[in-house]
């Protein structure tokens, strides 16, 4: 027996190998698949913002990824074409029936007759080479040897055993191994080139890639922020930080030194500070800086001072002196948002509620380009700070939320926004319609119910794994005809005992996913199948990158000001938010869950639930929730009492009614069944007594026999 290694001379297996290696699914980000809010509004610096988006794409290597994916799919298409047009080389199986040209049901006599017939024409002594078929004496001899082997494999017992066991009359054969590599790599004379390629891959490219990855991870945090920036943010942290303090802290990032290196560090800094310090509405500055923020800004030096000034100019939507400064302004915002992720991680480590909420609100301000003291109405298109101030003055409200603004009657809202004297800033009818259209598409989350539970239990005991369930609906501002909630949708039914995916809180996979999809199609609408659906991208025309909204749910102790349960981030929904056909809201009840361990002592624990969106200003909500933890002994007693109450006595009226409902008394009364039961017991007792008497009689007979 021998082993033969065959290289792929005809390139049959190489395309299959390349197709398999390139067939991995590329990572897909939420921002690439999420829908968009429809709008034709263009801010004044639309071209600069779009240019910064493209720059961010190049900085994050998205363009390289797209080119790599396109080239990879092109190679896959070529390999698929080669696979379809290339003739595959199927291994040849030795078949004696095929060689003798007989059926598998032929008897031994028929096989011998066929062998004699073939010997008259194929035997070397009788067959003559046919030059038209390129036959030679050697090929005739070889063919006759195969015919003889086939005959013996079907008639000779020993040779037949070899054929049955090994598939060949000569016993165990050698096998061939195909290698999906072209033969030229082992051809004589090509060895030095192959070694050169191996040397470059293993000696240069591999160490360079590993070193670049290693040193990159050593200088970056998991939030993709420089370690030096994270260290600066840690030093900037204070327990009493407000929104403006967080903005100033973000200017300490080292990333700004790379963005504004060289002459950009101090260029036009005086012009920027002069622009953001101009007087704005309500007696504040144009950028919305508080007096203490101005003092901090003047205390900074170098790149940090310029970064802080650009951030405040971006938040205040201040037009700077020249397109170059405006471009730098829009470049500073995404860097600050990335640094904010690292600052949020730092605040979570300290566990204080106020700085964390300030950080989340700063995310809202960065995405919407609104200063901390700005109006939530600035999220709508065409509304400037002067128009927002005019609307608030007429409403006699300081910074009303979008929900409050959209809850006004249509005629009043339109009059306030459009029908004003020439001296009062207002919107045109077309601009008003655009703003209202955008407001009715914003996904604002409304919490309907929140409660604690333990899966499969009626009580929460110390140390148990508690689930905090949040039932909420997305209700855009100004929505009308909001349907009532079905009470069953506010309940949380425990999954089946064998459904490990649901118990562990992970997505169904494989057979479980298919079963759930089929179950959803038969019992409810197809949209009820739990398929993650991303919300629309955040409507942020001034933010120079796409961002998918995220909602953070956390439990805090209001008295201590501490975070009790770390935030749970929601990025997708299990039901559609808007109808695909007309874009109207569906008002579907969404379910979100977070798990934590119950306190070790029994008692009532009062928490404050915070639901914060990182993309929209004024959509946050909070709710007081109570966690009741029962001791194990008390929970067992209450469980036993409920079991006793739930099972009434049969003689009582409640027991008879329960029996009637369950069908136990249909056709006969309870008394009749009781009499039948007594009668059966009497018959059983008579049978037992008769058996005992028989046993006594037998005993007496045996005794008499023994005496005899």
N, C-alpha and C positions, 0 to 999 in steps of 0.2 A: 504494500500500500504506500502511495506517495501523495504529497500535497503539492499542488501547482498554484502559484500566485500569478494571476493574470492582470496586467495593467489595462487601463481603458484606452485601447488604441483608437477605437471608433467613436470616443466621446459619448458613450451611451449612459454611463452612470454619473459622470461629472455634472451635467445639468440638474439631475435629481438632487445631488449633494448640495449644490449652490442654492437651489430652490428651497430646500429644507432649512439651510442656514439663514436665509434671508426671510423666511416666512414668519418670524416672530412679530407679534402685534406691537406697534409703536405705542409709547405712552401718550395718552390723550388727556389734556388738561380740560377743566370745566369751561374755561373761557373760550375754548375752541368749538364747543358743542352747544353752548347756551344760546337761546334766542335773544333778540334785541328789541328794545322798546322803539316803536316807530316814531320818528321825528325828522322834520326837515329843518330844524333850527341849526344855525351855524354861528358860533361865537365870533367876536371880532378877530381873534387870533387863530382861526380855524386851521390855516395852513401851517402855522408854527406848531400847533398841537399835533397835527397829523405827522409833521416831520419828526417830532420827538417820539411819537409812537413807533415810527420806523426805526429811529435810532435805538430805542429800547429793544426792539426786536433783534437788531444786529448785536446789541450788547449782550443780550441773553442767548445769543447763538440760535435764535429761532430760524433765521434765514438759512444758516448752515444745516440745521435739522431738516428744514423743508427740502433743501437741495439733496441732502443725503437720502431722505425718504423717496424723493422722485427718482433719483438714480437707482436706488435699491429696487423699486417697483419696475423700473425699466429693465433691469437685469433679470428680475423674476419673470417678466413677460418674455424676454428672449429665451430664458431657460425653458419656460413652458412650451414655447414654439419648437425648440430643439427636441424636447421630450416627445411631442406629438408627431414630428416628422421622422424621428430616428426609429429604425427598426430594432425592436428589442431582441436580445439573444436569449431565448428560453432554453433552459437545460434539457438535453435529450435524455429521455427515459428509455431504458432497454426493455422492449416488449416482445416476448417470443410469439405471441399471437399475431402481432402486426407483421413480424418478419415472415412467418409461415402463411400469412393471409388467411387465417381461419378465425371463426368466431370463438368467443370464450366459453360457449356452451358445447363445443365440439367434444365428441367422445375420443377415447384413445385410438380406436380403429379409424376414425375419420382423420385424426392427426397423422397416423402412419400412412394412410392412403395418400394424404396431401404431400407428405415427405417423399414418397416414391414418385409422385408426379413431378415434383420439383427436381428430383435427382436426374430425371431424363433430360431436363433442359439446362439446369444450372451446374451440374457436376463438371469439374474442370476437364475431365476427359471428353466430355461431349459438347460443352459450350465453346463458342468461338468468339474472340474479341470483336466488338463492333466499333469500327473507327469513327463512325458518325456520332457515337455517344462517348467517345474518348475512353473506351474500355481497354484495359490491358489484362494480361494473364494474371498479374498480381491482384488487381481489383476483383477478378473473377474468383480467385482462390480465397480472398478475404471474405467475399460475400458468401461463398459456400461454407466457410468456417462459421459464420454467423448463423446460417440456416441449420447447420449441424448442432450448434449450441442450443438453438431454439428448440429443436426436436428433442434433444436430450433433457432440456430443462422441463419438458412436459411429459416425458416418458420414463426417464431414469430417476429412481427414487433419491439417490444421494445428490445428484445434480439439482433435482427439483427442490430439495431442502435448502441448498445454497441460494437458489433463486428466491425462495419464499423468505429466507432470513435476511439476505443481503441485497436482493434485487438484481443479482447477476449470477450466472451459472459458475463463474470462476471464483466465487466467494467475495469477500470484502474488497472493495475497489478504492482507489485513491479519489480525492475530491479536489475541486478547484475553488479558489477564493478570489473573487473579483475585487480589485482595488480601484476606487473612483479617483484615480490620478492618471494623467497621461504618461505614456511610456518614456517620453523624451527626457524626463527628469532622471532616469537611470541609464540613459543611453551613454555609451562611452564617449568621453570628451566633454560632457555637460556637467560633470561632477563639480568642477570648480565654480561654475556659476550657481549651482544649487547651494554649495557651501557659502558662497558670498551672500546669497539671499537670506539663508539661515543666520549668518553672522549679523546682518543688518537688523533682522527682526529680533533676535534674541539678545544681541549685544548692544544695540543702539536704541531701537524703537521701544522695546519692552522696558528697559530701565528708565528711559525718558518719560514714558507714560506713567509708570508706577511712581517715579519721583515727583512728577507734576501733580499727580493725584494726592500723594502723601503730603507734600508741602502745602498744597491747596487746602486740604482738610485741617492742617495744623494752624493755619492763619485765619480760618473762617469758622464761624459757628454753624449750627444746624439751620439757622435762619438765613444763611448765606450773607452774614454780616462779618466784617473784619473783627478779630478779637480785640484789637485796640479800640474800635468803636464801641463794642460791648462793654469794655472796661470804662470808657468815658461815660456811657449811659448809666452804668452802675454807680459811679460817683455823683451823677446828677440826681439820682433818685432821692426823693423826700416823701415822708408819710403824708404831708399835707399839700401835695402838688395839685394845682388846678390845670385847666385845659391850656392856658397860655404858658404855664411852666413846662408842660410836656413839649409844646412847640419849640420853646427855647432849648430844651434838653436835646431835641433831635438835631440841632445844628452842630453838636459836638462830634458828629460822625467823621471818621477819617476818609470816608468815601468822597467827601467834598474836596479834599485836597487833590485827588486824582481828576475830578471833574473840572475844578477851577485852578489848575496848576499854571505856573509861569506868570505871565502878565495878567491873567484873569483874576488872580487872587485879590488885588486891590483896585482893579480897573473900575472906574465909574461908581465906586462905593458911595461917594458923597451924593451923586445924583439919585441913587436908589433910596438912600435915607431921606433925602429931601422929598422924594415923591411919596413915600409911605407916611411921612410926618405931616403932610398937608391936612388941612381940616376937612373932615367928612361930615356925615349926617349925625344928628344928635350930639354935636359938640365933640365927638371922638375923632381920631385920626382916620385918614382914608383907608388904612390897612386894618383898623380896628384894634390898635395896640392900646393896652391899658398903661397908665403911668409907670407901674413897676416893670412892665415889659420893655418900655422905652429905656428905663435905667439899665436893665440887664443888657439890652442891645448895645448901649454905649460902653458897657464894661468889657465887651468881647474885643478880640483883636484878630487880625489876619483873616484867614479863610473862614473861620467860624463866624465872624461878624458879617461877612458878605453872605454866607449861607443863611444866617438868621434873617437878614434883611430881605433876601430873595423869597424865603418862605412866607414872611408876612406880606410881601408884595403879591405873592400868588394867592394867599388866602383872601386878601382884600380886592383881588381882581384889578390891581392898580396898573395902568398903562405906563410903562417905563419909557425912558428916553432912548428910543432906537430898538430895532428888531433884535439886535444881538443880545441886549439885556433881557428882553422878553423871552428869548429862547433859553437863556440861562435860568430864568424864573421857572419855566415849565420843565426844565431839566432837574431842578432841585426837588420838585414835589414827589416824583417816584422814588428818589433816594430816601427822602424822609419817611415815606410809607414803608419801605423795606426796613429802615432802622426802627420803625415803630413796632414791628413784629418782635425784634429783639428786646425792646423796652417792655413789651407786654410780658415776655417770658421772665424778665427780671421782677416785675411787679407781682407776678404769680408766686415767685420764690419768697417774697416778703409776706404775702398773704393778706394784704390790706385791701379793703374794698374800694375806698375813694380813689387812690391812684389808678387802679385798674379801670374803673368806670371813666376816669378822665382820659386814659389812653384810648379806650374805645370811642369816646366822643371825638378825640383828635383824629382818629381814622375817618370818622364821618366828615369832619371839617376839611381834611385833606382831599378826600374824594370829591366833595361837592364844591371845593374852593370857596369856603365860607369861614370868616374869622370866628373865634369862640364867642364873640359878642354879636354875631350877625343874626339876621332873621332867617328862620326856616323857609320863608317864602322865596328866598334866593335860589332854592333848588329848581324852581320852575323857569322855563326859558323866557327871555325878554324882560324879566323882572330884575331891575337894578337896585342898588341900595337906596337911592332916592325914591323910587317907586314903592319899594317895600315899606319905607318910612311913611310915605303918604297913606298907604293902605292901613297901616297900623294906627296912624293918627285918627283916621276916620272911624276905625273900629274901636278906638279907645282901649286897645289891648297892646301889651308889650310882648312882641315876638309870639304871635299865635302859631300853633302848629298847622301843618297842612290839613290835618283832619278837621280842626276847628274852622279853618278858612273855607274848606270845601263843604262844611255842614251848613253854611249860610244859604238862604234861599237864592235861587238863580238870579232873580231880578236885582236883589240887593248886591250880590257879589259882582254882577256885571256893571252896575251903576258905580260902585266904588272903584272898580278897576279902569273903566273906560269913560264914564260920563263925568268929567271933572273940568274945572276952569282951565284956561290955557296956562295959567301960572303954576298949576299943580301937575307934577309928573304923573302920567298915566299911560295905559296901554291902548293900542288901537284895537278895533274889533277882531282883526285877524290875529294879532299877537295874543289877545285874550283867549281866543279859541284854541290856539296852539298850546298855551300854558295849561288850560283846563284839560285838554286831551292828554297831555303828559301826566298830569296829576292823577288821572283816572287809570293810568297804567302802572303806577308805582306799587310794588308789592309790600304793603304794610301788614305786619303780622299782628293778629288780635288773639290773645289767649282766652279760650273759652272755659277751660277747666285744667286743674293741676292737682295731682294727688300722689300719695305714696302707696306702694304695695309690695308684697313679697310673692313671687310666683308660686302658685299652688297652695298658698296659705291665706287664712282669713285675718291673721294677726301678725304684727311685726314684733319680733322678739329681739332681745339684745344680741348684737353681733351678726344678725341676719343680713343677707345680701338684698338690699332694698332697691327697688326700681322707682324712679321719679318719672311719672308719666305726664306729659304736657299735650293737651288737646288744643289745637289752634286752627284758625282760618286766616287766609290772606284776603283782606278786605281793603281794596284801594280807596283812597280818599274820595269822597263824593259818590260812593256806590249807593244805588237805590234798589228797591225790591230785593232786599237781602232775605233769603229764605230762613225759616226757623230750623234749628238743629234737631235732628232725630235723636232722642235720648239714648238710643242704642249706640250711636256713634261716639258718645262720650264715655262709653265703657271700654275697658280693656280686657279682652278675653284671653285667658292663658292658652298657649299653643298646645298641640298634642304632646303626649309624654315622650314620644319617639322623635319629635322634630328638634334635633340638636341645633340646627341652624338658627331657629327662632329662639331657643332657650339661651344660646350663647350670644345672641344679638348680631349675627353675621348674615350676609346675603346668602340666599339659597343657591346651591350649586349642583350641577349635574342632574341626577334624577329628581332631587327635591325641587329644583327650579321648575322642571317640566311639569311635575305633579301640581305645584302651586299654580302654575299658569293655567293648566287644564281645569283645576278646581275653581279658579276665579272666573273662567269663561262660562262655567255652568251655573254658578250660584250668584254671580254679580256681573257687573259690567267689566269689560276687558281692562279698563283703567284702574280697577281695584287691585290688580296684580302689582305687588310691591316692586316696581321698577324705579330706580333712582331717576328723578327728573330735575334738572337744574333750573333755577329761577332765571328770569331775564337778566342780562347783564345790567349792571348798575347804570342808571342814567346819570352820567357825569361828563357833560360836554367839555369841561375845562380840565379834566384829569387826563394826562397824556398816556394812558394805557387802559386796556380793557380789564375790568374787574368784576368778578361774580360776587354778589352779596353773600354775606355770611351772618348768621344769627348765633349769638352766644347766650347760653342759659347757665346761670350760676345761682347758688344758694349762699346767702350771707347772713351773718349775725349782726343785726342792726345795732344792738347795744355795744358790742365789742368792736364793731367796724371791721370784722375779719371775714375772710372767705371760708365758708364751711365746706362746700363741695366745689372743686375746681370747675371752670367753665366747660360746658359741652358745646361744641361747635356744630351747627347744622348748615350744610352746604347744598343738600338736595332735598326733594320732597318725594313722598310716595304716591301722590296723586297730582294730576295737572292743576296748575293755577289759573290758566286762561284757556278758553276754547280756541282750538286751532282755526276754526272757520271764521268767526266774527271777532275774536279777541276779547270777548266779554269774560269777566271773572267767573269761575266755577263755584267759589265759596265752599270747596271741599274741606272737610275736617282732616287736618294733618295730625299725625301722631309722632311724637318724639320721646325718646327714653334715654335716661342716664342712670347708671348704677353706682352705688356706693355702699359701704358697710354701715349698718345701724350702730348707734352709740352703745357702749357696753352696759349702761345703766337704764333701767326702765324710767319712763316719765314722758312729759309733753315737752317737745322742743319746737320753739317758734323761730321760723326762718323767714327771710325775705327773698323771694325769687325775682331775679333781674333777667329780663330778656332784652338784649341790646343788639341792634343791627349795626354793622361796621360801615354801612354805605349811605344811609339816609338819616338826616337830622330830624329829631322830633318823633321818631317812631318807636322809642323805647317804652317799655312797660315794666311794672313791678307788681307783685302780689304777695300778700302774707299767707304763708302755708304753715301747717302744724303737723309735725311728725309725732305720732303717739306710739310709744314703745311699751309693750306690755311684758311683764316678767313671764318667764316660761311657765311657772306654776299657775299664775292667774290666767294665762292664755289657755292652759289645759282645762282649768275649771270652767271657763266661759265656753269652751268648745263642748264640754260634756253637757253643760246646761242647755246649750242650743240643740244638741242632739236629742235630749230628753223632751224639749219643747216641740221639736219638729216631728216626734213620733208619738201621737196621742194613743190612749188606751182604746182597745177594741170595744169595750163596753160603753164608752162615752159617746156622746152625740158626735163630737168631732172625729172620733175614730171611725164611727159608722159612715159619716159623710166622706171621710178620706177613703174608706174602702169602696164606697159607691163610685167616687171619682176614678179610682184605679181599676174599677171593673170587677172587684172581688165579689160583690153581692148581686151581680147581674143574673136574673133568672131565679134566684133563691134568696131567701132572707138569711140574716146572720144566725137567727135561732135555729133554722132548719139545719144549717151547717154544723151548729154546735151539737144538736141531737144526733146527727150522723156520726160526728166524731166520738160522742159518748158510746153510741152503739158499737162502733168499730173497736173501741177499747174494751167493751164487755166481751165481744166475740174473741178478741185476742186473749183476754184473761181466761175464758172458758177453754180455749185451745191449750193454754199453758197448763191449766189444772188437769185436764184430761191426760195430757202427756205425763204429768207427775203421777197420776193414779196408775197409768200403765207401767210406769217405771217401778212403782211400789209392788204391783202384782207380779211383775217379772222377778223382783227381788224375793218375794215370798216363795215362788215356785222353785227358784234356784236353791233356796234354803232347805225346802222340803226334799229336794233331790239329794242334797248333800247329806241330810240326815239318813236317808235311805242307804 
